[in-house]
Amino acid sequence: MINYRIIAKVLGVLLLIIGALMWTGLPVSWYFQSGDMSSLFWSGVICLGAGGLLRLPRLGADRSVRKREGYLIVALGWLVMVLFGMLPYVLSGVIPGFADALFETVSGMTTTGASVLTKIEGQPEGILYWRSLTQWIGGMGIIVLTVAIFPLLGIGGVELFVAEAPGPTSDKLHPRISETAKRLWLIYVGLTGILALLLLLEGMTLYEAVNHALTTMATGGFSTRNNSMAAFSPTIQYTICVFMFLAGVNYTVIYFGLKGKFKRVWASDEFRAYLGLILLLTVIVTFTVHHAVDITWEQAFRDSIFQIISLITTTGFVSADYTSWTVGLTLLFFITLFIGACAGSTSGGIKIVRNLVFFKNSFLEFKRILHPRAIIPLRLNGEIVKGRIITHIIIFLLLYLMIFIFGSLALAWMGLDFLTAIGAVATSLGNVGPGIGKVGPVDNFAWLPAEAKILLSFLMLLGRLELFTILVLFTPYFWKAN
């Protein structure tokens, strides 16, 4: 039997956290006199009230979170966060339509960064702060924060962490899952604070520095400027590059780096592949851009590395229109929408480790053909990868491809052209932000029909929750009694 009481209890905690975080926008609204204080206040009241009601029922004797409860909590938790996260947009009148408000909120919570707002700099500051905060909340996953406070509730949360953690694996830094979550959030908060301070020293206002620090570490990409990062100095762009790169690294690897265990950092096959891929693409794109566009070597390098890191980490910031360079580079950047950064980071996408396992296994298959009786295992980080994990990754990739194809067909059926359809689906499913076609780096999603926005919102949630977490709910096996 599914323990619905514990699900309600956790959803209540989520809403209490969301309500409290909404109120952090009140000082921003008051300082700028942006006229959105009332909408933020009442949105917080509604969240706190609903959260309090869900927390009222007393827990029974069984306080454990099993796999089914874990997946339901994650799926319902994100749904609840999105529906209640829409309130500031709707109550303020900034985004009154349901489809638009849903799209913007899902894009924020899933750290996708696609937007329906056409004039960013004309929006109320309090609402833009909440917009950035939704990405920071979704970056590591507010549910991991909930895991960190589970001891206060007297309940366990290992299954919840496994269902929420991005990537095919979730390494633990501590035997107790709550301690792991706390350390992850300490790193997350610390890097966000350091970046905000650096951006402030480099010329951003405090408001802009905080907003961009929130969305950078979340690999989200929402900006307070219409021109995104193109509106800021080269120094700021390089700083953002560094922190986007860090945000795309597995947080376990970052933890070992902070502890001075650099051998363990370099022992990660995924980290080496991540770094090597960025360096290789940067060299290729820099030379191509310099010869195709009349700009200096420095700007060619800066624009190239910025766009590459932004797309691979699924941050979605832009400093140049990469679709205007060459057709070949447009295709290359489209392919990067399917890569993703490291598992265990805040990035979306397929993830480097899945691509690495797939290509390694494909290469070894040729060797197995020549030596059919030999046992040739696949190794990652020096250890043998179990067959079950390889099967899981292959199924994930096939599902990802099928969803991409059927999603693109659905958008084409709605009247979108081919490039826009595949670009919109790829960027939404990968939680990237900009795509190709009419949803490129200098375009917007506001013009899409309502049904397309709702479909893309669903794809963003699917991608953020690694497909299986949501799709498993649609199988008959999930609802059968034990």
MARSE-70196 format. One record per residue (C-alpha): residue in one letter; x, y, z. Coordinates in steps of 0.1 Angstrom, whole numbers, plus 5000, padded with zeros to 4 digits. Layout:
MARSE-70196
AXYZ;...
***
This chain:
MARSE-70196
M500050005000;I501250354992;N501650575023;Y499750885012;R500151045046;I503851075043;I503451205008;A501151485020;K503551555048;V506451605025;L504451815000;G503452035029;V507052095038;L507852185002;L505052435001;L506252595034;I509752635019;I508352774987;G506153025006;A509053135027;L511353184997;M508653384979;W508753635008;T512453685003;G511353884973;L509454134994;P512554345004;V513454354967;S510054474957;W510054734985;Y513454874976;F512654914939;Q508955014946;S508154774917;G504554734926;D504654354929;M504854334967;S501254244972;S501353964947;L504453814963;F502953854998;W499653684990;S501353414969;G503453335000;V500453335022;I498653084999;C501752854998;L502252865036;G498552805042;A498352505019;G501552375033;G500352405068;L497152215060;L499051935044;R501251915075;L498251875099;P497451505095;R499451305121;L501751035107;G500950685115;A503450425128;D505050375093;R507250675086;S509450525059;V509650645023;R509750355000;K510450354963;R506850414953;E506450704978;G509750844967;Y508750864930;L505351004938;I506851264961;V509251374934;A506651384906;L503951544927;G506451774944;W507551924912;L503951954900;V502952134933;M506052364930;V505152454895;L501452524902;F502052734933;G505152894917;M502953034890;L501053254916;P503353554916;Y503153574878;V499353544877;L498553764907;S500854044895;G499454034860;V502953994845;I501953664829;P498153634832;G497553334808;F497752984822;A499852834794;D502353124795;A502553124833;L502952744833;F505652754807;E507653024825;T507352854859;V508252504846;S511152654827;G512352814859;M511952514882;T513552284857;T516352534850;T515652534813;G515752904808;A513352934779;S511053234783;V507853384771;L508753734785;T509653964756;K510754274775;I512754154805;E514054494815;G510554634818;Q509354374843;P508954434880;E512154364899;G510454154926;I508953924899;L512353894881;Y513953804914;W511353524919;R511953414884;S515653374891;L514953214924;T512852944908;Q515852834889;W518052824920;I515452624938;G515252374910;G518952364904;M519952114930;G516352014936;I514452154966;I513651794975;V517251734983;L516952025008;T513851845022;V515951535026;A518351735047;I515651825072;F513951485072;P515551395106;L513451675120;L510351495107;G511451165120;I511351005085;G513950855062;G514650975026;V517150755008;E514650654981;L513551014977;F517151124971;V517750854945;A514650944926;E515551314926;A519351314922;P520251404885;G522151134865;P522250754866;T524250744898;S524150944931;D527450904950;K527150964987;L529651185006;H528451055039;P526750725051;R523650925062;I521751055032;S520651375051;E524351465057;T525051415020;A522251655011;K523451915036;R526951905022;L525651934986;W523652234996;L526552385015;I528652364983;Y525752504962;V525152794985;G528852874989;L529552884952;T526453104946;G527653344973;I531253364959;L529953424923;A527553694935;L530453874953;L532753844922;L530053984899;L529454274922;L533154354923;E533354334885;G530654594879;M527254444883;T524754604907;L523954394938;Y520554314923;E522054184890;A524854004907;V522453804930;N520053724901;H522853604878;A524553404906;L521353224913;T520753134877;T524353054868;M524852794896;A521552644888;T522552614851;G519352804844;G520153094822;F517453354832;S518853704830;T517654044840;R518754184806;N517154144772;N520554074756;S521453814783;M525253804790;A525954004758;A524954314779;F527954274802;S531754314800;P534254044788;T535454004824;I532053914836;Q531553674807;Y534753494816;T533753474852;I530353334843;C532153074821;V534252944850;F531152904873;M529052754845;F531852494841;L531852434878;A528052404879;G528352124853;V530751924874;N529551634895;Y529151784930;T530951474945;V533951564923;I533751934935;Y533651804971;F536851604966;G538451894949;L537652124979;K539051855002;G542351864982;K541851504969;F542851604933;K543751244924;R540151144929;V539051434908;W541251334879;A540350964884;S536751054872;D536450944835;E533451164832;F535251474844;R538151414820;A535751364791;Y533751674801;L536951894802;G538351744771;L535151784751;I534952154760;L538552214751;L538252034718;L535052214708;T536552544718;V539552504695;I537352394666;V534752664670;T537252944677;F539152884645;T535952854625;V534353174640;H537553374635;H537653284598;A533853324592;V533253644612;D535253964612;I536153974649;T539453944669;W540953624681;E540053714717;Q536353774709;A536253464688;F537653254717;R535353424743;D532253384722;S533053024714;I533952904748;F530953084764;Q528452934740;I529952584742;I530052584781;S526552734782;L524952474760;I526852174773;T526052264809;T522452344797;T522752694813;G521352874783;F523053214787;V524053364754;S526653624745;A526353584707;D524053454681;Y525653124673;T523053044646;S524353334625;W527953204623;T527852914598;V525452624590;G528052374602;L528352544636;T524552564639;L524452184634;L527252134659;F525552344686;F522252154679;I524151834687;T525451984720;L521852004731;F521951624735;I525151604755;G524651754789;A527351794815;C528251564844;A525851344863;G525351464898;S525551834887;T522752084883;S522752054845;G520151884824;G520451684792;I521551324787;K524751364807;I528351294797;V528450964817;R525650814797;N527250914764;L530550784776;V529150444786;F527250414753;F530250494731;K532650274752;N530249984750;S529750034713;F533450034707;L533949714729;E531149544709;F533549524679;K536049354700;R533449114713;I532449024677;L536048924670;H536348734703;P532848594709;R533948364738;A535948634756;I534448814786;I535149184779;P533749404806;L533149774803;R535149984829;L534450334842;N536750494867;G538650174868;E535649964879;I533449724859;V530049864850;K527249624857;G525249494828;R522049624845;I523349984844;I524449944807;T520949824799;H519350104819;I521450364800;I520650214766;I516950214774;F517150574786;L518850684753;L516250494732;L513350654752;Y515050994749;L515250954712;M511650834708;I510351124729;F512451364708;I511051224676;F507351214687;G507651554704;S509051704672;L506251544651;A503651684675;L505052034672;A505252004634;W501551894634;M500752214653;G502252414625;L505852474635;D508552454608;F511052164609;L514052344624;T511952514651;A510152194660;I513251994665;G515052284682;A512152354706;V511851984716;A515651934719;T516152234741;S513152164763;L513851794768;G517551884775;N516552174798;V518952404778;G516952714769;P517952844734;G517552614704;I517652664667;G515052784642;K512653044655;V513552954691;G517253034687;P519453244711;V517953574700;D514353454698;N511553384723;F508953124730;A506053374735;W504753334699;L504152954702;P500552834705;A499252744739;E499152374732;A502852384722;K503852554754;I501952294775;L503652014756;L507052164760;S506352224797;F505751854800;L508951774781;M510952004804;L509651814835;L510451484818;G513951594811;R514551744845;L513351424863;E515351194840;L512351044822;F511850734844;T510650924874;I507551044856;L507150764830;V507050494857;L503850644870;F502150564838;T502950194840;P500449944855;Y503349784875;F503650094897;W500150084910;K499949714916;A499949614953;N503149454966;
***
